[in-house]
Each structure stands twice: as C-alpha cells, then as structure tokens.
Amino acid sequence: MSETTRRAQRRAPAGIARHGKLRRPRAWTTVLKIVAASLTVVLVSGAALAGLELWRLQSSIKTVTLVGETEGPPPALGSFEGGFNLLVVGSDKCEDPGGCAGRGSAELNDVTILLHVSQDQTHAVAVSFPRDLVVPIPPCPAPSGGNYPSMSGQPINVTLSYGGLPCTVLTLESLTGLDIQFAGLVTFYGVASLATAVGGVTVCVDGPINDRYAGLFLPSAGEYELQGHDALAFLRSRHGVGDGSDLGRISSQQVYMSSLVRTLKNDGVLNDLGKLYNIANVAANHMTLSEGLSNVNTMVAMAQVLKNLPLERVMFVQYPGVTGQDGLYLGKVAPVKSVADQLFAKIRADEPFTVAAGNTGIGSTLNPNAPEPTVDPSPSASADAPVLEPGQVIAGLKGQSAADHTCSKAN
C-alpha cells in the first residue's frame, strides 16, 4: 500500500469510505442529475430507478477520479452506514455548436453546492457557495502529471477551469475542513432538461421580473410552473432578483430547490416510471460523476438515507459572504469568517442548526400565501420517530428549510 493511499484512508471519517473505480455497472449514477438543482433531490430519486432500462445509458456516463479515491467495497444494498458529503457543480460550458454569446472558452463553476448528511442520518444541509467568493486554492492535479501551484486568493468559480472537478473538491475540502467523498458536474442543458423531466417546478415571485441577461420574463407577482429554458433562466437570474448580486441569486435559487424537493416527495414523481426514466436520460447526457458514484449499491443506499428525511430536516444555506469590500475583494464576495466558522463547526460536529426566522436572504422572502403545514410523509417523520430539536440559531446565517415556502424578490 502506498503512502498516498494510507493518507487517504486515514483522512476519511468513520462510517464513510471513498470508493474508487469498481467493476460494476454504472447506470445508477444517472440519477445524480437531480442534484443539479438540489443535491438532496438527486439521491431521493435514486432509490426509485430500479427496473428501468438503464443499461441503455451506461455508454453515455462520463466519470472523473478525485484525489484520494481508493478501491474499497461498496455498502450492502439498501444500507449506508454513517453520513456522507457530496459536491455538485454546475458548469457554464457552452453546449451550443454555434457558440454562446457573451461567454468565453473557459469552463467555470457557475453553481457550487455541498451536501452534508449527518452521521446519524437525521438531518442534511446543502451549502451554496457564491461563484465570486474569494478563497485560497490549493495545488491541483494537472492532466499531464504533477500539480498546478496554489493561489492565495481567487474566485471559487475558477477552480473548474484551473484543475477540473478534482480541483473544486480539493478547494472546498480545504475551505470547510470536510472530506468530500462524492462529486458530480452538471451542464446548463441538464438543469433545463431536468425541470421538464419532473413535470415542471412551481416557483413564487413577489413582483414582475424582467432579466434580459438571463432571459427570464415573469410579468407579475404570483406562482409559475417552470420547465426547460425558463427553469434554467430562473436559476441563472441575478439582475432580476434581490440586489442584483450573486448573493441574491443564491437565495432565489433556494426558492426553486426547496420547491423541487417538495415536488419530488409529494407529487408522485418517484412513482412515475416515465418521469424517472426521463431523469435518468438527462443525467446520462449532461453529467460527469466521480468514480465513487458509479456503484449501484452506493447510490441505492444513499438514496434510502435521504428519501426518509422530513422536509424540515433538510436545510439550504449560503456560505456567509459580503460584497462591497476593497483590495482583493473589490467587485467580489468576501467571506464572513466568524459566521462561516460557526456553520462548519456545527456541520463537522453533526449538530443541527437553523437560521433566524425570515432570514432567507436578500433574494427571497417568506410566501405570505403559503399553505398550512402538512404532515411530511417520510417514514422518519412518523409518530413513532423521536422528536428532534431544530438546533441552535446561527446569527447572520441565511437560508431556509425544504419545508419553507418562499418567493423570490423581484429586483
């Protein structure tokens, strides 16, 4: 065993293993496309893909090896011991043969979301990182061998072009202190196709939105069911929501993601074989996955964990950041270290937490017409399940739970 392998194995926390390239069918990895809009959603859908004609999709799957991935046995089918961390990156790569106006050739991570599931599998949190967040970037592997040098401070969205998905994973591991076992990369077309595959996602806005940059036009306040390009435009809209910053865009995206989770859990999507097969096709054509996600047992087991979480135990938060700073952070997002330290101390300790009431972010607000709370159908939300406290409020942290009904703030 090499020293590199020994270091990687020592680094992994109890109950979690990195699984490298395994000689098993990779068709189940297709379900991860769901994570493009919401990390939780991907895994929830995975359990329902059994019996589909996934063998047709195997030849389309693209994989990448993360730094430190090692050979290892998958979990037993239907059981996943402990928690896990999964990174989903949304790429802005142009997929139009005719080119994309206003975009250069560099492939940037337009969306970066890290999902953490607690070791006792009672709660999960998805952390969105602003694309302009300035962070240190560690040495990243070069395709030709060796490493690219580290950089003291760069926007996090350059990591994909600098060293690919493994570089984004290494940067997030360094920033958060978490070991990331799984990762997936999704394209713009995949995000648009996913919304159509699930039958549309309903979003709420508190006023008209006219964002010509993203191509989003919603004429008045109210609810809209979005599919295809409209769904992608909603997720990409920055000028049309909040204060026009990426921080406002993140909280608006969480309006969409929480609705997507509710749609998948409550509207029969997981029991509709046609929709599930459409989701699988989207994933096969528009995602690149780390090798550890290519094992069927791993995917099914992870899906079983997340599908049983009640909506109020799934949190969407944004990495604490602020704009308007000088120097290195001019025109970018500076981290708010005091709040970030509290957030990741809670995550690393697997302690639940929440945000202050109504602190959803500058791009969203609570929906005044939200329906009355209903009983979550998840098995873990049954009368026999233990009552879980919501956890400590982290002052200054912005976000919401999947159970919260919110509206995007029109700019």
BELCOR-V192599 format. One record per run of one state. SS is the DSSP state (H for helix, E for strand, L for the rest). FROM is the first residue (numbers start at 1). LEN is the number of residues. If there is no record, write none. Layout:
# BELCOR-V192599
SS:FROM:LEN ; SS:FROM:LEN
This chain:
# BELCOR-V192599
L:1:2 ; H:3:9 ; L:12:15 ; H:27:10 ; L:37:2 ; H:39:11 ; L:50:4 ; H:54:7 ; L:61:1 ; E:62:3 ; L:65:19 ; E:84:8 ; L:92:17 ; E:109:9 ; L:118:6 ; E:124:6 ; L:130:3 ; E:133:5 ; L:138:2 ; E:140:2 ; L:142:5 ; E:147:2 ; L:149:2 ; E:151:5 ; H:156:21 ; L:177:5 ; E:182:5 ; L:187:1 ; H:188:10 ; L:198:3 ; E:201:5 ; L:206:3 ; E:209:3 ; L:212:4 ; E:216:3 ; L:219:3 ; E:222:5 ; L:227:1 ; H:228:9 ; L:237:4 ; E:241:1 ; L:242:4 ; H:246:21 ; L:267:2 ; H:269:3 ; L:272:1 ; H:273:14 ; E:287:4 ; H:291:3 ; L:294:2 ; H:296:12 ; L:308:3 ; H:311:3 ; E:314:5 ; L:319:2 ; E:321:2 ; L:323:4 ; H:327:3 ; L:330:3 ; E:333:3 ; L:336:1 ; H:337:12 ; L:349:4 ; E:353:2 ; L:355:9 ; E:364:3 ; L:367:12 ; H:379:3 ; L:382:10 ; E:392:2 ; L:394:5 ; E:399:3 ; L:402:4 ; E:406:3 ; L:409:1 ; E:410:1 ; L:411:1
